[in-house]
Amino acid sequence: MDKIEKFLDKEIRPYLKSHGGDIEIINYSIEKKELNLRLKGQCCVCPHSIETNENFIKKSILEKFSEIKNIYIETGVSDELWNLAKNILKEDKNGKLERKI
């Protein structure tokens, strides 16, 4: 998994970070030959994320690591965004959301 992480650092992350995003490894199964990744930051909600996933991230990894057969990339709302939203909106004693900022 270290080789994959180094590859992400060198080839994938610089591009994603230039757009306010990042990527992390969730799981790598040698037995299943599967790699699970998660987009972070702005890449989670970018309308171009599907194209980036298919034509850049997956393609680059599969070309470099022939032992990987399937790559799954989670997108959507990042943990950072959920935590920010939770901090902004808190429930009062009656279960109503109120803004805390």
PyMOL commands that place a pseudoatom at each C-alpha (Angstrom):
pseudoatom trace, name=CA, resn=MET, resi=1, chain=A, elem=C, hetatm=0, pos=[0.000, 0.000, 0.000]
pseudoatom trace, name=CA, resn=ASP, resi=2, chain=A, elem=C, hetatm=0, pos=[2.998, 2.307, 0.490]
pseudoatom trace, name=CA, resn=LYS, resi=3, chain=A, elem=C, hetatm=0, pos=[3.689, 2.228, -3.248]
pseudoatom trace, name=CA, resn=ILE, resi=4, chain=A, elem=C, hetatm=0, pos=[0.118, 3.286, -3.974]
pseudoatom trace, name=CA, resn=GLU, resi=5, chain=A, elem=C, hetatm=0, pos=[0.299, 6.090, -1.401]
pseudoatom trace, name=CA, resn=LYS, resi=6, chain=A, elem=C, hetatm=0, pos=[3.567, 7.364, -2.911]
pseudoatom trace, name=CA, resn=PHE, resi=7, chain=A, elem=C, hetatm=0, pos=[2.020, 7.241, -6.383]
pseudoatom trace, name=CA, resn=LEU, resi=8, chain=A, elem=C, hetatm=0, pos=[-0.978, 9.241, -5.177]
pseudoatom trace, name=CA, resn=ASP, resi=9, chain=A, elem=C, hetatm=0, pos=[1.398, 11.782, -3.593]
pseudoatom trace, name=CA, resn=LYS, resi=10, chain=A, elem=C, hetatm=0, pos=[3.414, 12.204, -6.774]
pseudoatom trace, name=CA, resn=GLU, resi=11, chain=A, elem=C, hetatm=0, pos=[0.880, 11.811, -9.588]
pseudoatom trace, name=CA, resn=ILE, resi=12, chain=A, elem=C, hetatm=0, pos=[-2.682, 12.371, -8.331]
pseudoatom trace, name=CA, resn=ARG, resi=13, chain=A, elem=C, hetatm=0, pos=[-2.731, 14.643, -5.274]
pseudoatom trace, name=CA, resn=PRO, resi=14, chain=A, elem=C, hetatm=0, pos=[-0.948, 17.641, -6.830]
pseudoatom trace, name=CA, resn=TYR, resi=15, chain=A, elem=C, hetatm=0, pos=[-3.692, 17.952, -9.440]
pseudoatom trace, name=CA, resn=LEU, resi=16, chain=A, elem=C, hetatm=0, pos=[-6.511, 17.440, -6.944]
pseudoatom trace, name=CA, resn=LYS, resi=17, chain=A, elem=C, hetatm=0, pos=[-4.986, 19.876, -4.450]
pseudoatom trace, name=CA, resn=SER, resi=18, chain=A, elem=C, hetatm=0, pos=[-4.697, 22.520, -7.163]
pseudoatom trace, name=CA, resn=HIS, resi=19, chain=A, elem=C, hetatm=0, pos=[-8.503, 22.348, -7.309]
pseudoatom trace, name=CA, resn=GLY, resi=20, chain=A, elem=C, hetatm=0, pos=[-9.048, 22.354, -3.530]
pseudoatom trace, name=CA, resn=GLY, resi=21, chain=A, elem=C, hetatm=0, pos=[-9.395, 18.601, -3.188]
pseudoatom trace, name=CA, resn=ASP, resi=22, chain=A, elem=C, hetatm=0, pos=[-7.565, 15.506, -2.062]
pseudoatom trace, name=CA, resn=ILE, resi=23, chain=A, elem=C, hetatm=0, pos=[-7.888, 11.738, -2.047]
pseudoatom trace, name=CA, resn=GLU, resi=24, chain=A, elem=C, hetatm=0, pos=[-7.403, 9.064, 0.591]
pseudoatom trace, name=CA, resn=ILE, resi=25, chain=A, elem=C, hetatm=0, pos=[-7.107, 5.299, 0.598]
pseudoatom trace, name=CA, resn=ILE, resi=26, chain=A, elem=C, hetatm=0, pos=[-9.960, 3.670, 2.487]
pseudoatom trace, name=CA, resn=ASN, resi=27, chain=A, elem=C, hetatm=0, pos=[-8.969, 0.060, 1.871]
pseudoatom trace, name=CA, resn=TYR, resi=28, chain=A, elem=C, hetatm=0, pos=[-6.770, -2.069, -0.356]
pseudoatom trace, name=CA, resn=SER, resi=29, chain=A, elem=C, hetatm=0, pos=[-7.605, -5.767, -0.623]
pseudoatom trace, name=CA, resn=ILE, resi=30, chain=A, elem=C, hetatm=0, pos=[-4.776, -7.822, -2.081]
pseudoatom trace, name=CA, resn=GLU, resi=31, chain=A, elem=C, hetatm=0, pos=[-7.032, -10.898, -2.191]
pseudoatom trace, name=CA, resn=LYS, resi=32, chain=A, elem=C, hetatm=0, pos=[-9.838, -9.156, -4.100]
pseudoatom trace, name=CA, resn=LYS, resi=33, chain=A, elem=C, hetatm=0, pos=[-7.403, -6.951, -6.046]
pseudoatom trace, name=CA, resn=GLU, resi=34, chain=A, elem=C, hetatm=0, pos=[-9.577, -3.959, -5.137]
pseudoatom trace, name=CA, resn=LEU, resi=35, chain=A, elem=C, hetatm=0, pos=[-8.686, -0.442, -4.124]
pseudoatom trace, name=CA, resn=ASN, resi=36, chain=A, elem=C, hetatm=0, pos=[-11.214, 1.780, -2.348]
pseudoatom trace, name=CA, resn=LEU, resi=37, chain=A, elem=C, hetatm=0, pos=[-10.576, 5.516, -2.379]
pseudoatom trace, name=CA, resn=ARG, resi=38, chain=A, elem=C, hetatm=0, pos=[-12.423, 8.607, -1.159]
pseudoatom trace, name=CA, resn=LEU, resi=39, chain=A, elem=C, hetatm=0, pos=[-12.321, 12.051, -2.704]
pseudoatom trace, name=CA, resn=LYS, resi=40, chain=A, elem=C, hetatm=0, pos=[-12.046, 14.905, -0.212]
pseudoatom trace, name=CA, resn=GLY, resi=41, chain=A, elem=C, hetatm=0, pos=[-12.510, 18.664, -0.196]
pseudoatom trace, name=CA, resn=GLN, resi=42, chain=A, elem=C, hetatm=0, pos=[-13.851, 20.395, -3.285]
pseudoatom trace, name=CA, resn=CYS, resi=43, chain=A, elem=C, hetatm=0, pos=[-13.494, 17.208, -5.339]
pseudoatom trace, name=CA, resn=CYS, resi=44, chain=A, elem=C, hetatm=0, pos=[-16.420, 15.672, -3.443]
pseudoatom trace, name=CA, resn=VAL, resi=45, chain=A, elem=C, hetatm=0, pos=[-18.965, 17.958, -5.038]
pseudoatom trace, name=CA, resn=CYS, resi=46, chain=A, elem=C, hetatm=0, pos=[-17.260, 18.927, -8.284]
pseudoatom trace, name=CA, resn=PRO, resi=47, chain=A, elem=C, hetatm=0, pos=[-19.398, 18.319, -11.378]
pseudoatom trace, name=CA, resn=HIS, resi=48, chain=A, elem=C, hetatm=0, pos=[-16.256, 17.039, -13.141]
pseudoatom trace, name=CA, resn=SER, resi=49, chain=A, elem=C, hetatm=0, pos=[-15.469, 14.408, -10.495]
pseudoatom trace, name=CA, resn=ILE, resi=50, chain=A, elem=C, hetatm=0, pos=[-16.890, 11.531, -12.564]
pseudoatom trace, name=CA, resn=GLU, resi=51, chain=A, elem=C, hetatm=0, pos=[-14.659, 12.441, -15.486]
pseudoatom trace, name=CA, resn=THR, resi=52, chain=A, elem=C, hetatm=0, pos=[-11.679, 12.913, -13.159]
pseudoatom trace, name=CA, resn=ASN, resi=53, chain=A, elem=C, hetatm=0, pos=[-12.332, 9.518, -11.549]
pseudoatom trace, name=CA, resn=GLU, resi=54, chain=A, elem=C, hetatm=0, pos=[-12.628, 7.574, -14.790]
pseudoatom trace, name=CA, resn=ASN, resi=55, chain=A, elem=C, hetatm=0, pos=[-10.180, 9.336, -17.097]
pseudoatom trace, name=CA, resn=PHE, resi=56, chain=A, elem=C, hetatm=0, pos=[-7.491, 10.391, -14.667]
pseudoatom trace, name=CA, resn=ILE, resi=57, chain=A, elem=C, hetatm=0, pos=[-7.472, 8.638, -11.304]
pseudoatom trace, name=CA, resn=LYS, resi=58, chain=A, elem=C, hetatm=0, pos=[-8.583, 5.119, -12.258]
pseudoatom trace, name=CA, resn=LYS, resi=59, chain=A, elem=C, hetatm=0, pos=[-6.748, 5.097, -15.566]
pseudoatom trace, name=CA, resn=SER, resi=60, chain=A, elem=C, hetatm=0, pos=[-3.475, 6.286, -13.997]
pseudoatom trace, name=CA, resn=ILE, resi=61, chain=A, elem=C, hetatm=0, pos=[-3.597, 3.768, -11.149]
pseudoatom trace, name=CA, resn=LEU, resi=62, chain=A, elem=C, hetatm=0, pos=[-4.540, 0.820, -13.364]
pseudoatom trace, name=CA, resn=GLU, resi=63, chain=A, elem=C, hetatm=0, pos=[-1.691, 1.640, -15.773]
pseudoatom trace, name=CA, resn=LYS, resi=64, chain=A, elem=C, hetatm=0, pos=[0.815, 1.764, -12.925]
pseudoatom trace, name=CA, resn=PHE, resi=65, chain=A, elem=C, hetatm=0, pos=[-0.444, -1.175, -10.823]
pseudoatom trace, name=CA, resn=SER, resi=66, chain=A, elem=C, hetatm=0, pos=[-1.429, -4.158, -12.952]
pseudoatom trace, name=CA, resn=GLU, resi=67, chain=A, elem=C, hetatm=0, pos=[-2.217, -6.161, -9.798]
pseudoatom trace, name=CA, resn=ILE, resi=68, chain=A, elem=C, hetatm=0, pos=[-5.232, -3.903, -9.110]
pseudoatom trace, name=CA, resn=LYS, resi=69, chain=A, elem=C, hetatm=0, pos=[-8.329, -4.991, -11.010]
pseudoatom trace, name=CA, resn=ASN, resi=70, chain=A, elem=C, hetatm=0, pos=[-11.088, -2.817, -9.505]
pseudoatom trace, name=CA, resn=ILE, resi=71, chain=A, elem=C, hetatm=0, pos=[-11.057, 0.707, -8.136]
pseudoatom trace, name=CA, resn=TYR, resi=72, chain=A, elem=C, hetatm=0, pos=[-13.980, 2.215, -6.261]
pseudoatom trace, name=CA, resn=ILE, resi=73, chain=A, elem=C, hetatm=0, pos=[-14.008, 5.920, -5.517]
pseudoatom trace, name=CA, resn=GLU, resi=74, chain=A, elem=C, hetatm=0, pos=[-16.438, 7.425, -3.029]
pseudoatom trace, name=CA, resn=THR, resi=75, chain=A, elem=C, hetatm=0, pos=[-17.666, 10.914, -3.715]
pseudoatom trace, name=CA, resn=GLY, resi=76, chain=A, elem=C, hetatm=0, pos=[-20.281, 13.075, -2.087]
pseudoatom trace, name=CA, resn=VAL, resi=77, chain=A, elem=C, hetatm=0, pos=[-20.155, 15.095, 1.057]
pseudoatom trace, name=CA, resn=SER, resi=78, chain=A, elem=C, hetatm=0, pos=[-16.817, 14.812, 2.812]
pseudoatom trace, name=CA, resn=ASP, resi=79, chain=A, elem=C, hetatm=0, pos=[-16.341, 14.188, 6.522]
pseudoatom trace, name=CA, resn=GLU, resi=80, chain=A, elem=C, hetatm=0, pos=[-14.897, 17.689, 6.845]
pseudoatom trace, name=CA, resn=LEU, resi=81, chain=A, elem=C, hetatm=0, pos=[-18.062, 19.225, 5.422]
pseudoatom trace, name=CA, resn=TRP, resi=82, chain=A, elem=C, hetatm=0, pos=[-20.322, 17.104, 7.665]
pseudoatom trace, name=CA, resn=ASN, resi=83, chain=A, elem=C, hetatm=0, pos=[-18.341, 18.144, 10.733]
pseudoatom trace, name=CA, resn=LEU, resi=84, chain=A, elem=C, hetatm=0, pos=[-18.509, 21.796, 9.718]
pseudoatom trace, name=CA, resn=ALA, resi=85, chain=A, elem=C, hetatm=0, pos=[-22.270, 21.562, 9.238]
pseudoatom trace, name=CA, resn=LYS, resi=86, chain=A, elem=C, hetatm=0, pos=[-22.687, 19.842, 12.596]
pseudoatom trace, name=CA, resn=ASN, resi=87, chain=A, elem=C, hetatm=0, pos=[-20.722, 22.605, 14.296]
pseudoatom trace, name=CA, resn=ILE, resi=88, chain=A, elem=C, hetatm=0, pos=[-22.766, 25.325, 12.616]
pseudoatom trace, name=CA, resn=LEU, resi=89, chain=A, elem=C, hetatm=0, pos=[-26.140, 23.731, 13.286]
pseudoatom trace, name=CA, resn=LYS, resi=90, chain=A, elem=C, hetatm=0, pos=[-26.746, 22.323, 16.741]
pseudoatom trace, name=CA, resn=GLU, resi=91, chain=A, elem=C, hetatm=0, pos=[-29.980, 20.978, 18.173]
pseudoatom trace, name=CA, resn=ASP, resi=92, chain=A, elem=C, hetatm=0, pos=[-31.444, 22.835, 21.106]
pseudoatom trace, name=CA, resn=LYS, resi=93, chain=A, elem=C, hetatm=0, pos=[-33.092, 21.042, 24.048]
pseudoatom trace, name=CA, resn=ASN, resi=94, chain=A, elem=C, hetatm=0, pos=[-36.348, 20.711, 22.075]
pseudoatom trace, name=CA, resn=GLY, resi=95, chain=A, elem=C, hetatm=0, pos=[-34.683, 19.056, 19.103]
pseudoatom trace, name=CA, resn=LYS, resi=96, chain=A, elem=C, hetatm=0, pos=[-34.850, 22.170, 16.929]
pseudoatom trace, name=CA, resn=LEU, resi=97, chain=A, elem=C, hetatm=0, pos=[-31.828, 23.130, 14.886]
pseudoatom trace, name=CA, resn=GLU, resi=98, chain=A, elem=C, hetatm=0, pos=[-30.341, 26.471, 15.681]
pseudoatom trace, name=CA, resn=ARG, resi=99, chain=A, elem=C, hetatm=0, pos=[-27.426, 28.235, 14.096]
pseudoatom trace, name=CA, resn=LYS, resi=100, chain=A, elem=C, hetatm=0, pos=[-24.421, 28.541, 16.423]
pseudoatom trace, name=CA, resn=ILE, resi=101, chain=A, elem=C, hetatm=0, pos=[-22.285, 30.950, 14.421]
for i in range(1, 101): cmd.bond("trace and resi %d" % i, "trace and resi %d" % (i + 1))
show_as sticks, trace
zoom trace
